[in-house]
C-alpha cells in the first residue's frame, strides 16, 4: 500500500518535471506563433513611383512588395531605359516601418536635391530623387497602422 | 507576459519539489512496508526556505527587471531546489548548511536586482581579477580543507569556508569580456591584444595547477579558450587549445601521479574496482540501479557513492529519479544554456554579449565536465554541478552569474549590438548541446543497456540492504522441517541456522563473508529471482526497488537421520553420505568437524585458518585415497577376481565414474586423472554413487540434494537432477558381484577398507541394501580420517538399519 501510493507520487513527480519543460516549450511556441502572426498582420504601405525622364517620357508604377529595384536591367522591378542609369541602380525597401532608399553602387549616383545618397535614406510621400537623367517621385500609401502600435 | 510565464513555471517547480519532499517523507514507510514508522520530516524546512526565497526573488525580478528572460530564474530555481533536497536527503547536516547558503545566495540575487547597470564590473576589471587571484594565492599559505584532509583549496574562518577558485571563474570571465570589449575595436593586431590575457590567465591556471585543483584548472582553460574564440572568431584557437590540453594531459599522465590515476581509472576502471576506480564504479552502479524510472527520492542507496553530495550528486539523482529524472535535469540545464546564449546575442554591447556567453559557457562546460565524469564519459574531475552540488562558494557564484545573466537579458527594447561573426556563438551552442546529448546517451547506456551487468557485480552493496529488507527463502528438509530460516524484523533480517551441523553443506550467507554451499548455489531461488513470475519481479522492483520475497527450497536431507549421523560423528573428522541408490536423493550428508554459522561474525577469519578445515564440505570436496581393500567389490564385479594390476584399475575407476565430477548444486572436487593411478583420489559422494550400483542393479544414479522450490503460482515445483544415471554394470553382474559381501539375513551388504597416505590413515565403510531388498534401495559411505574400523562400522551399520526401518 505504502509503495503503491509512493509509486503514484513518483509518477506525479515525473509528470511535474516534464510539465515544467513542456510549459517552457509551450510558451516558446506560443511566442513564435505570436511573432509570426504579428509579422504577417503587419500592414505594409504600398508605394507609388512616378519616373519622369529628361526626354519627357514618364512611367508610373505602384508596388506592394517590400523591395523594389530600379535599373536599366530588364529584370529589375522597375526597369528604366536611360543610358545614364546603371543596370541595378537603386533599391527602395520597406523595413523598420519606413521606406528606405539605398544606392546600389551605381556609376552616376543617386541624388536627393543636390545631395548624393551615400547611406540608406528614409523616403516619405512626395520625396523626389534623381538617377542619371530621370527624376523619380514617390507617393507612400496611407495605412491604418493601429496594429503596428 | 514575462511575469506570467515566470510565475507559472515557478508554480510547477514548487509542485515538483513539494512532491519530492513528500516522497522523501514517506520513504521509510515504503522501506518498512508499513505505515507505522518514523517519517522523515526535516527536509520540509529546506522546501519552506526555498519557497520563501524564491517567491521573494521572483517578486523582485519581475518588478525591477520586467523585461528579463522569464526562463532563466525558474530553471535555476528548479535545479537548485532539487540539489538542496537531494543533499538534505543524503545528509541533513550538510543539507542544513546548503539551505543556509541557498538563503545567502538568494539574498544576494534579490539585492542584486536593484542594480540598474553592471558597467562597474567593466570599470573595475583589473581590481576584481587581482582580488580573486590574491584570494586563491592565499590558499597556498592559509589553505584548509573542511573535511580535514585532501587538497587545501579553502579559506576558513571558524566554521565558515570559502573556495576562492569558484568566484575566480566568474571574475576571469568578467575580466576577459571587459578587456576584450575595450581593446577589440581598437584595430590593433589580435596577437597584441591577446598576449596580456594569455599571461594573466596562465598565472591563474598555474596557480590552480600548483594547488592540484586540476578540474578547476581545466574549466579555466576551457573558459579562456571559449571567450577568446568568441572574441576573435578564429577556429584555430579551439584547435590549438585542444592540442595543448591533450599535450598537457599526456605529460600529466606520465609525470603527475593524480593525473595518471584519474586517467587510468577512466580508461580501465574494472581493473581496480576497490582502489582508484572505486568512486566511478560505485557511481555507475548507482546510475544502473536507478534504471529508467528511478528508485524514488529517499528510496535508493546513493549513500554508497563516495562524496555523493558534491562530486557525485548527478549519480545520486540518477539513482533516485532514474533516466527520466536526469533527462529532465539535463534538459533544464539545456534551457539555461539556450536562454543564456539568446541573452548574449541580444545584448546591447560587446562587453555584455561576451559576458553572457562566457557565463553560459561556464554553466554548460562545468555541467558537462562533472556529469561526463560521473558517467565515465570524461576523466573524473572534482568540480561541482552548478546550482545542484553541495558547496557554498559554488552556489553563491552560480547565483551571482545568474544575476548577471538575468540583468543582461533585461534589455530587449534596445537594439542588439551588431554581430559581425555569428558563427562562434553557434559553435559554442552546438558544442554545449552535443555535450549534454552525449551525457544523456551515456546515461542511457549505463542505466539501461549495461544496467544488469553492473547490478550483479559483487561490489554492488545494495544487495546487503536488500537482504536486510526482503525475507530470504527457507531451506527445508524432506519433511519440511526448517534447516535455515530468518531472524529479526524487516530492515534487520539476518539468516538463522537452525540445524547447525549441516553448515559445511548448506553453507551461509553473510554481508561480510559472502555466501557458501547451498545458500550460494540456490541463491537465485532463495532471493526470489528465479521461480517468481516476471510480472511479480518487475512489479516488486518498481515498487520497492527490490526482489520479491524469496522462495522456500526443499532438500532431500532427512533431518532425523542427519541428526543421528552428526551425533555419532562428534569428535571425529570425516564425512558420511547416505543416499537413495535408485533416485540419487541424498538423505544424509555430514562433514565433520563443522562450525556454527550463527556465530560467523565472531568466528570470522579464524575459520579459514582452522587446521580442522571446518568450512570444507568433505562429502563433496574431500579427496581421499581409496587404498586397495575398499576397491575389492568393484574390481571383483568387473573381473570376477578380487585382485587387479594397476593398468586394469584404471578401467575399474573409469567404469564406476570415479573420473567424473558428480553433477550437483554443491561445489565438488575436481576428478582425478587417469594419468597417475597412484594419485587417484575420490570424494565420499563419488564413492556413494559408485557403491549404489550394487544396490541398484548396476546403475549409478544422478545425485540430488535440492528437490523442489515452492513457487507462488503453481506451488511446489520439482528441481530435476543435474546429471543423468550411468549404467556401470549389467544388472545380473552387479547383483552377483555383491553376493559375497551380504550380511544380516541377506538384506544388506557391507565392506570395510583402509588407506594410508604419508602419516595419515583413513577408514572407509561402504554398505547398502541387497539387490533383493524390496523397499527403497539405500547406500551409505563413511570415511574417517583416522584408523578406526569399529567406529566406521558402527556408524555405517546403525544408520543403514535406521534408514531401512523408517
Interface residues (C-beta under 8 A of the other chain):
Chain A: X1 X2 X3 X4 X5 X6 X7 X9 X10 X12 X13 X14 X16 X17 X18 X19 X20 X21 X23 X24 X27
Chain B: X5 X8 X9 X12 X13 X15 X16 X19 X20 X22 X23 X26 X27 X29 X30 X33 X34 X35 X70 X71 X74 X75 X78 X293 X294 X296 X297 X299 X321 X324 X325 X328 X331 X332 X335 X542 X543 X544
